[in-house]
Amino acid sequence: MYGWIWRRLPLGLPGKLVGSLLLATATVALLWYVVFPWAEPLLPFDDVQVTQDSGVPGGDPGGDGNAPAGDDHDLPYDTDQNNTPPPTPNR
């Protein structure tokens, strides 16, 4: 298919390069302004809901109304040590 298009473009190599660029630009514009806006309502990209274990959005993970005493996602290392610059080597 691309070979057929390439052979049909006029004006030698410069015309073929310009014609190919114009065809690619027209294809991208057609997709961007016509096809994608038409297909957007059909796609589930905006159908997102984040829930806790209780199934309630933003709800208590335990589901009993009491917040947990500690965070289950504590880091196993000290983050303060990462704020100091590394020592410079002596030469």
C-alpha contacts under 8 A as a table, 3 or more apart, distances in Angstrom:
res1	aa1	res2	aa2	distance
1	M	4	W	5.12
1	M	5	I	6.36
2	Y	5	I	5.08
2	Y	6	W	6.04
3	G	6	W	4.97
3	G	7	R	6.14
4	W	7	R	5.25
4	W	8	R	6.31
5	I	8	R	5.15
5	I	9	L	6.40
6	W	9	L	5.50
6	W	16	K	6.66
6	W	20	S	7.77
7	R	10	P	7.96
9	L	12	G	7.94
9	L	15	G	6.98
9	L	16	K	5.35
9	L	19	G	6.54
10	P	15	G	5.85
10	P	16	K	6.31
11	L	14	P	6.74
11	L	15	G	4.54
11	L	16	K	6.71
12	G	15	G	5.44
12	G	16	K	6.09
13	L	16	K	4.99
13	L	17	L	6.15
14	P	17	L	5.21
14	P	18	V	6.23
15	G	18	V	5.15
15	G	19	G	5.79
16	K	19	G	4.99
16	K	20	S	5.90
17	L	20	S	5.12
17	L	21	L	6.21
18	V	21	L	5.09
18	V	22	L	6.17
19	G	22	L	5.05
19	G	23	L	6.10
20	S	23	L	5.10
20	S	24	A	6.11
21	L	24	A	5.16
21	L	25	T	6.10
22	L	25	T	5.06
22	L	26	A	6.06
23	L	26	A	5.11
23	L	27	T	6.13
24	A	27	T	5.10
24	A	28	V	6.24
25	T	28	V	5.19
25	T	29	A	6.10
26	A	29	A	5.08
26	A	30	L	6.03
27	T	30	L	5.13
27	T	31	L	6.26
28	V	31	L	5.16
28	V	32	W	5.98
29	A	32	W	5.01
29	A	33	Y	5.86
29	A	34	V	7.87
30	L	33	Y	5.54
30	L	34	V	5.43
30	L	35	V	6.65
31	L	34	V	5.60
31	L	35	V	4.72
31	L	36	F	5.81
32	W	35	V	6.45
32	W	36	F	5.60
32	W	37	P	7.35
33	Y	36	F	6.61
33	Y	37	P	6.42
34	V	37	P	5.78
34	V	38	W	6.25
35	V	38	W	5.20
35	V	39	A	6.17
36	F	39	A	5.09
36	F	40	E	5.91
37	P	40	E	5.28
37	P	41	P	7.79
38	W	41	P	7.06
39	A	42	L	5.34
39	A	43	L	6.66
40	E	43	L	5.42
41	P	44	P	7.67
44	P	47	D	5.28
45	F	48	V	7.26
49	Q	57	P	7.21
50	V	57	P	5.94
50	V	58	G	7.38
51	T	54	S	7.47
51	T	55	G	5.45
51	T	56	V	5.58
51	T	57	P	4.20
51	T	58	G	5.87
51	T	59	G	7.16
52	Q	55	G	5.59
52	Q	56	V	6.22
52	Q	57	P	6.31
52	Q	58	G	6.19
52	Q	59	G	5.94
52	Q	60	D	6.83
52	Q	61	P	5.32
53	D	56	V	7.73
53	D	60	D	7.88
53	D	61	P	5.12
53	D	62	G	7.24
53	D	63	G	7.80
54	S	59	G	6.67
54	S	60	D	6.71
54	S	61	P	5.64
54	S	62	G	6.73
54	S	63	G	5.35
55	G	59	G	7.49
56	V	59	G	4.93
56	V	60	D	7.82
59	G	63	G	7.34
60	D	63	G	5.12
60	D	64	D	7.30
60	D	65	G	6.24
60	D	66	N	7.29
60	D	67	A	6.58
61	P	67	A	7.90
62	G	65	G	7.25
62	G	66	N	7.24
62	G	67	A	7.44
62	G	68	P	7.54
63	G	66	N	7.64
68	P	71	D	7.10
71	D	74	D	5.84
75	L	78	D	7.47
78	D	81	Q	6.16
78	D	82	N	7.88
79	T	82	N	5.56
79	T	83	N	7.49
80	D	83	N	5.62
80	D	84	T	7.78
81	Q	84	T	5.95
82	N	85	P	7.65
